[in-house]
Every structure is written in structure tokens, then in C-alpha cells.
Amino acid sequence: GAQLSPAYGLLVADLTGDGNREVLSAGNLYGAKPQAGPYDASIGAVTGFNSDGIPVGYGTQRTGFRVEGEGRKMALLTRADGSKLIIVARYDDRPLVFKVNSVVIPVIFTSDGE
């Protein structure tokens, strides 16, 4: 059957420097009623847009953006040296930190560990 997951954390920003914004999402909800079961189908997602404005999904293996657990809020930080970090808050877990280290599609992230 189909798997569902709510998206609680969304970030919309131009991460590739091409003038088009990408959308990052993270979610999951483990505390659902037992009849419904957990909503745990998400490991995060990166969606870009081609030159015609059509959405293009970039897989986790290509981007390195993987959010295990219950992703909540996301924030984009630009450091003094111009590098960018994405902070992902998770429910009852440590936040994740991803460094944006590419300006070409697909966006490539490195995680500073779990």
C-alpha cells in the first residue's frame, strides 16, 4: 500500500546559485494513534525545478540529504566565509547539520554526523 508522511520542516532557497529555488522537506510522525500506525515514510527530500518550471526530484543518494527520525524545523545559515549550512531540528533527537558544498545541480550535502 501507499506510505504517508507529513512534512513538518520545509525550506525554500536557491541552494545551487542558478536563480531557481529548491525545496527541502522533512517529516514523520511516530506518535499517531495505534489504529493508524506511525507515519514514517520520509527520509527527507530535495526538489528542484527545470528551466520550464517543472519539479524535479533529486534522490537521497545523489544529494546526501537524509533526515532520519521526526524532522521538524529547518533553517539556512550563511557563515562569514559565505558557506551555507542547513540545520534540521528533530523531535526528541539531536539536530542535523548539512553543509551545502556544491553550486551545481544536484545539490550535494555532507552531514556533520548524527
C-alpha positions as CSV (number, residue, x, y, z in Angstrom):
1,G,0.0,0.0,0.0
2,A,0.9,3.6,-0.1
3,Q,3.0,5.1,2.6
4,L,2.4,8.5,4.1
5,S,4.4,11.0,6.0
6,P,3.6,14.6,7.0
7,A,6.1,17.3,6.1
8,Y,6.8,19.5,9.1
9,G,10.0,21.0,8.0
10,L,10.2,22.9,4.8
11,L,13.0,25.1,3.4
12,V,12.8,27.0,0.1
13,A,16.0,28.6,-1.1
14,D,18.3,28.9,-4.1
15,L,21.0,26.4,-3.0
16,T,22.6,25.9,-6.4
17,G,23.1,29.6,-7.3
18,D,21.2,29.2,-10.6
19,G,18.5,31.7,-9.6
20,N,15.9,28.9,-9.1
21,R,14.8,27.9,-5.7
22,E,14.9,24.3,-4.4
23,V,12.5,22.9,-1.8
24,L,13.8,20.7,1.0
25,S,11.3,18.8,3.2
26,A,11.5,16.6,6.3
27,G,8.8,15.0,8.4
28,N,7.4,11.8,10.0
29,L,5.1,11.3,13.0
30,Y,5.7,8.4,15.2
31,G,3.1,9.3,17.9
32,A,0.0,8.6,15.8
33,K,-2.9,6.5,17.1
34,P,-2.2,2.8,17.1
35,Q,-5.0,2.2,14.5
36,A,-3.2,4.4,12.0
37,G,0.3,3.4,12.8
38,P,3.3,5.6,12.5
39,Y,3.7,8.0,9.6
40,D,7.3,7.3,8.9
41,A,7.8,7.1,5.1
42,S,10.0,10.1,4.8
43,I,13.8,10.4,4.9
44,G,13.7,13.9,3.6
45,A,13.6,15.2,0.0
46,V,15.1,17.8,-2.3
47,T,13.0,19.1,-5.2
48,G,14.4,21.4,-7.8
49,F,12.8,22.9,-10.9
50,N,13.9,22.7,-14.5
51,S,14.1,25.6,-16.9
52,D,10.3,25.1,-17.7
53,G,9.4,25.3,-14.0
54,I,8.7,21.5,-13.9
55,P,9.5,19.9,-10.5
56,V,12.5,17.5,-10.5
57,G,13.2,15.3,-7.5
58,Y,16.8,14.6,-6.5
59,G,17.3,11.3,-4.8
60,T,18.9,11.0,-1.4
61,Q,21.9,9.1,-2.8
62,R,22.5,12.0,-5.2
63,T,22.1,14.8,-2.7
64,G,23.2,13.3,0.6
65,F,20.3,15.0,2.3
66,R,18.8,12.3,4.6
67,V,16.8,13.0,7.6
68,E,16.1,10.0,9.8
69,G,13.5,10.3,12.6
70,E,10.9,13.1,13.0
71,G,12.2,16.1,11.1
72,R,10.7,19.4,12.2
73,K,12.1,22.9,11.5
74,M,14.8,23.8,9.0
75,A,17.0,26.8,8.8
76,L,19.5,28.0,6.3
77,L,22.6,29.7,7.7
78,T,25.2,31.6,5.8
79,R,28.5,31.8,7.5
80,A,31.0,34.6,7.4
81,D,33.0,32.8,4.7
82,G,29.9,32.6,2.5
83,S,29.5,28.8,3.0
84,K,25.9,27.6,3.8
85,L,24.7,25.3,6.5
86,I,21.2,23.7,6.8
87,I,20.1,22.9,10.3
88,V,17.3,20.4,10.7
89,A,15.6,20.1,14.1
90,R,14.2,16.7,15.0
91,Y,11.7,15.8,17.7
92,D,13.4,14.2,20.7
93,D,16.7,13.9,18.9
94,R,19.8,15.8,18.1
95,P,19.6,18.3,15.2
96,L,21.3,17.5,11.9
97,V,23.7,19.9,10.2
98,F,24.3,19.7,6.5
99,K,26.9,21.7,4.6
100,V,25.9,22.8,1.1
101,N,29.1,22.1,-0.8
102,S,28.1,22.3,-4.4
103,V,26.7,25.0,-6.7
104,V,25.6,22.7,-9.4
105,I,22.6,20.5,-9.6
106,P,22.2,18.2,-7.9
107,V,22.9,19.9,-4.6
108,I,25.4,17.8,-2.7
109,F,25.3,17.8,1.1
110,T,27.6,16.5,3.7
111,S,26.3,15.7,7.2
112,D,28.3,16.7,10.2
113,G,27.2,13.4,11.8
114,E,24.4,12.1,13.9
